[in-house]
Structure formats: C-alpha cells, structure tokens
Amino acid sequence: MERKEFKAESKRLLDLMINSIYTHKEIFLREIISNASDAIDKLCYLSLTDDKVGIKRDEFAIRLVLDKEKRLLTVSDNGIGMDREDLENNLGVIASSGSLKFRQEMDGDAGADTDIIGQFGVGFYSAFMVADEITVITRKYGQEQAWKWQSAGVDGYTIEPCEKETVGTDIIMHIKEDGEEKDEYSQYLREYPLQKLVKKYSDYIRYPIRMLRPTRRVKEGSDPEKPEYEYVDEMTTVNSMVPLWQRPRGEVTDEEYEKFYQSIAHAFDKPQRVITASVEGAVTYKALLFIPSQRPMDFYSEGYEKGLQLYSAGVMIMDHCDALLPDYLRFVRGVVDSPDLSLNISRELLQHDRQLKVIGNSLEKKLRADLEKLLRDDREGYEKFYENFGHAIGFGIAGPDGLSRKEALQDLLLFYSSTEKKLVTLREYVDRMPESQKYIYYAAGESAAAIDHLPQTELLKDKNYEILYLTGETDEFVLQMLGKYADKEFRSIVDGELDLGDEEEKVLDEKPELMQFVKETLGDKIKEARASRRLKTHPVCMTAGEGLSFEMEKYFKNFQMPTPVKADRILELNTDHPAVQAMEAAMTSDRAKAELYAKILYDQALLIAGLPLEDPSEYTDLVAELMK
C-alpha cells in the first residue's frame, strides 16, 4: 500500500495548524461535528431534487461511538460521503475545503439557505491534537465503492478501497495516551465530558447528535417489591438542535427564557428584560438578549467577563464576544447567531470586519429603544434597572466615544430632584422650569440627604428652583460632557460664580478688610475669601473655583496621580451672621481670637463640603480654645 505525502508544506504547516491555530484541544470535536453537519447538508440539498437519495429529512443524524478499551472515538454521519478524488483533494491537501467549493457552486438563494460553515479545510486536522492516528471510512452518494483514508500525522497518509454498507463517513480517532496531566486525553473517551462539549459548541447543529449513554432501569424479571437495577447503553440525542432564538417568541415560555438566561449568564436571578431580534438584509442575524434583574457582584471587578455568545450557523464561535456591544452595555447577556460572519482560519476568533460592526450597531439601537420603552411604559421597572446599571449608561456619555452617543443616551439619565423628592429625567426637569430660570442647577455629593443640607441650596430653594442631586461618582462628568440640555446650560450650585439669572442681586458690603484678613490668616489653604450673596442662615461655605469641582477632586483621589489633583477653594462668608461679625469685631480687640475664628470657620466649611480636615486634632484644639 502506497504511502503518500501531504501536498502542502507537510510537517511545518501541519504542526502550525495543530499547535498554533487552535487555543483549546477540545475544539477538535466541534470541528469534526461541523464537518459531519456540512456533509449532511450537501446530501440533504441534493435530496430536494433527487428522489433517489432515499433518506428523509428526519433520518439524517450524527453519531458518537466510544471504544474505551481500544481508545477509539468515532464520529459518523450519513451525509454525502467522499470518493478517492475527494479524499485526495480534501484530506490530502491541507487547507483545501470542499464546503467552500460547494457553496461557491450553488446558485442564488439555494446556496444562501444552506449553512455550510467549513470554509478553510483545516478543521479536520485539529483532531491530531488529541489523536495519534485517524482513520476515515467513507462512501460517496451514488457510488458503490467505499474508501479508507488513514494517517498518523506528518508522515503522510494512505488511501485504499474498503467495504461500507451505507453512504456517509466515519471518522475514527485513536486517542492519545495521557501525558503529565491526568485525564489530559482520556476525558474524550467518557460519555459525560463528550456530552458537555457537544452542549457547549454544537448544541444547535440542526441534525441530531446521538451517542450511547448508560441508562439506569429496572432489571427484567426482578422482584417488583425489591427491584434490581441495571445500566443499559441507550442511543440518546444529546443536542437541542433548535436554538431558543430560532423559535417564534410566542412559542417560548417565560420559564424557558429564564432557564436559558441562567445557564449562559451563570446567574440565579430572573432576567428583567428579554429582547429578541431577527434581521435580514446586508447582514442576517438573530439575537436573544437579556437584561439582568440584579447587578452581578463582580460587575465592577476586573474579572467580570462581558460580551455575548457568538454563533455561526448554530456552532458556537466565542463564549464572550466583547466586540459586539459598547462597554456601557456590558451588563447585557445573550447570544447572536449569524451565517454571514467572516471567520478566521480556525473558526475560533472573529475577524473584526464590516459585518461585526453592522450587527453591533443594530443591537445597540435595539437595546436603546427597549430601554426607552421601559422608561416610558414602566417607570418603576426602569428605576429598578437604573439602580443596577445607571452608572453604565452614564459611562456611555462620559467614556470613550461619549460625544457621539450623548444625544442618544441623555434622555435615559435619571437624577434625584430637590423638589419632586424622586428620580427625574432631564426632560421632566426642563419642562418644569420657570420662565425666569436660565440654567439647570445641580449639586454633587455622597447622598441626597447630604446635598440637601448644603448651605448653597438655601437661596435656590427660596426661589423654588429645582436642583438635581448627583450622587454617582461620575454623574458630574456626565453633565460636563453634555454641556447643555434643550439649550439650557448646567450650573453647579457650589461653583464660585453662581449665576441665578437674577436681574437684581443682593447688595453687599464686600468687607474688603475682613476678607483680606481671612486670606492672610489662612494663606495658601484658600484661593480667595469673599462676601457671600447666596448664604442666608449659615455663616460660611466652601465653593470651588473655575474648572475642577470638589466631587471630581474626591474621585481622582481614588487613582494614583503623579501630582495630586485639587480644586481651588473659595471661602464664602455670610457677613450678616453673628459668627462672622464676631470675627470682624475681634480683628481690632483680640487679633489672635479673630484668627481662631477664621481657622474654625474654614474647617467648618470643609466639613460641610464633605472634604477631609487637613488636621482633625488641630480643629478640636481650636474649638476647645474658643470655649475657654
């Protein structure tokens, strides 16, 4: 029997495919099953026009057979089979694909409707990652002669005639002995691991994948009162065949959606939203997406795996394809299945091409529309969603590409209202604005309660101006990125220069000598001391200078910056308050006491603003000194 060399660059190329193209050894089963499915597709297609095929649609199947003693794993199909020429062309030439040629030869819609995913002709050789010898026994439809192809890898292959009763192909893999790792290869000779791999990668192959599985049953002839049991191997279908996303939504129960969501998301909660999509056009795809009802505990950790499961013609390509959705939608779970994806040679990774971008843009619009509907039709439900993932929506504006998305996302934002005492949208705020109000006012802090007690809120509350309370650490960044909404600019109430849009402002005695004294006493701790136009009952408040706010300062402290980021501090004093007047009086009678007043008022302003005291011990000493 003549041994032939591979027509490609033999060892180097084969080694490359086995050791470099594929990341995980387990991929081999996906590839062999996909090839079997392709072979059945071809014969099934021919059966539409050829009555002689003699195989009904429901008779097509793929079988997995184990021989543990001989270490053999066989994958069999009743597809179109191969003749000697096909074996030479498809298995003798590495990177030659009969599936691709078959697709190219078919005309029009018929070709488009046939899901042939094997386009490169290298998947078969992935079996050499786990097998030291492969035997192929095949008989082509329309021929009586069967053929046997056999190879141990780079040394070449043999082809010889053989007997086979039925049309189709048997791939017989002699599984390698285990190496240093326990069960490194023997796992592929056990029913449960194989079934698990089928469920993972090939669950939605459209033909049944069957294998013998031990089934426990009552032993025939045993006493009914004391039954004896035995295990019998039964041929069992181990794949689902019809994916949930391929079924009409009206035919799928909530329980089925819930179970599927929990299986792919590894979660225990129920999905808050189920979104389906079926798109035909330049790029055809189906999608089944879920919005969780609870935020995963590791959602903000580096270990959180974002991305959707990606399928091509029912075969899983990627478990977490993070390129399909922008990062602000990282909470979405689900699957996308498209026959139009451009895959790389190993079918493991997706080529980031136009098709992927088209699908991603379409899904993003679909999800935004669903969130808009939720906000419109179920306010309580949307607020629940926002509690879980509102930060992510804000990141869509404050993060990369935020400028291009801000108009699309701004109406999905929610902020706590000082007047409504609940979460409101920017549109709702603007629609309630008095005609005299020029700006959208906001304040940032750790909580709504803390913001509500800021001295800066007093004057705006007296004017019945609504204030948005920003409690998220990136909320202020979001508003700064927006700049304005409905032509109304955003204004922080703790800014040093707060414009209330009043034509008449409070007439103040600026007290320049007092302000100079306070500045000299505090030195570089403050940029400026000024008489306040906004304070009523409080003696003092701290406002930020132009640019960086106090909340941004707190945020940046979480990062190791080369130079500490610090907002300018402007100390505003209520010249009508007794404490400030006492300080002014002490300037001439007891200057040391006046300096004590200035330092205490400065520390109080820091506390009110939620800023850390520079020296808490010094502050307590100052208060104690004042009490003497």
Phi, psi and omega in degrees: 000125184285132174264129182251148176272150174297142183282343175278190184283043173033239194304312185299314182291317179295318176300320179299313182294319183286319190258343186241321185293317184261135182277322184239136180300325185299345181299336185305320183294320176302316183292316180294317178295320178298319177297320178296318178297319177300317181296320178292320177305317182296314180289323177299320177297317179294327181296341179292333182241353183235107182290343183286346181305315173073012177242125178282160182304320182279001178265347178289138182198162175242136182239140172249126182234132181250139168230094188293323182295318181270358180060047181246134171240122183244132173246117184243146174221159174250047178273205190288337179074180181223151170256186184301318181297318178298319179297318179296315185284323186268322182254339179275341178243110180292137180074029170249132187238115174291328179297317179296315179298320179298317179296317182294329182282336180284149185258145167051223186293331180300319178291323180293331183275354181260118185275083176259112186259344180279102187245353187241342177074023180246347183300323180304320185286349175296339179297335178291350174292332183241347183242141177264352175206139180232132176241132178243120175246121189214149175222127184276145176301134179091358181235151179269331184280131174256163184224151179239121177250136184216140180205148173250018177113230191291346181286353179112199186210166175233151175228131179211154178294152177205183179253140174205124187289325187241161175289144177134192186221137172247123174257111184253114183251124174272109188286137181298157171288151179295145177263225181292327180274133179295135179060024181305318179243332183296339178299335180277008175246015179240144187298313187295311178301322179294315178300320179298318178293321177298315180296325183287313189253331190233023185297333186249018165304136190285352178252148180296136174253116188243149175206155176286128178229138178294126181239130181279129178210164180290132180292132181299133179085001180281160181294122180302328180284329177231072186293144173257146183244153176217157176257128181236134177288123177237142178286120186233138173281125188251359177245158183280329179075300182261109180295153180301323182286348177272347181271145176302140185301326181293344180263359181252130181277161176299323180296321178294317177298317181299313181297318180294316178301314182296327181287321182275333181266352184053048184236167179245350179277169174269149178290137176286322180228141173242121183238127177246152178214137175223110188238133174235139181161222178302322173230124180262133177201161170236146181219145173229112188240151181227139168254119183296153176272348177227146177282126178303144183298329182262020188302323182261009180267161178294336182280352181293126180262109178269172175111159181261153171289136184243127179240149170234112181054041177086357180254127182289128180259317180219140179278326179224086178272098185277359181272350184284327183236147175294163188296333182288348175254026184294344180283345183286134175246159177149194183226151173230133181231122180218135175277356187261007184286142174268108183264159175278182190296331182265357184060014178270324185240151180265136172285125184283083187245191185299321182301317180297317180294320180298314179297314181300315179296320180295316179295320179300314179296320179299315182292319178298318179297322179292320178293322177297319178295318178299316179297321183285320189260338185216081185298318179298317178296321180292320179296325175296315176301316184294326176299323180280316193228015179300324178302321180294321177298317177299322179297331177299335177265317184278341183272193178303143181064017181297324181299323182282345184250351191298321180292327181285334186255344189299329180279359175265355182282146175232141177220150179287135183259136179292332182263322182277340181059038177199175179286137180226160174269165176296322178298316179297322178297310183296321181295338180264354184297135172296154181299330182283344183278125183266333190235163170265116186265141179215163173217142182249142179190181183287331181207161178296322180297317180294318179295321184299336181263005177295137178301329183295345182279342189302308185295320180292323177295321178299328180271003182061033175273130179284139179240134174271126180265117182261110183251350175278145186293341179249004183302319182292323175300320181299312180294325177294323176293322178293319180077307179206164175220129183052040179066014176253122180284153176272140178226127175279134181285349178258009175291151180298323180250091181263116179261113179270001178074016181279137175286327178250124178255157177300128178280124184239148164274109187295345178050058185300323180294318179296316182294322177295321179298314180298319180295316179296323180292316185272340176061229184285356179296330179233154175278325185200150168245134183213154174288136187268140173261353187252342184277143179239297183258341181270148181281333191205156170207159178251128176240159182265146176285186182294136178105253187284135176266169179294321180295324175293323176301313179298320182296315183289343177292343177285349182246150178276093181270142178303320176236126181305135179267125185220132178282149175294137181255122176245119181269116178259132184242136176273102186291348178269357184275140181303324182294320179289320179295324177296321177295318180297318180295323182287346181302327182260328184271325183207085187298324179297320179292323177298319178296324177298315177302314183299317181293319179294316179298323177297313179295323177296321178297321177298315181298316180298322181282355181078022180261148182289143173291138180293327179211089182303323180297319179297321181298316179296324178294322180295316179296318178298320179296321180293333183277352181293000000 
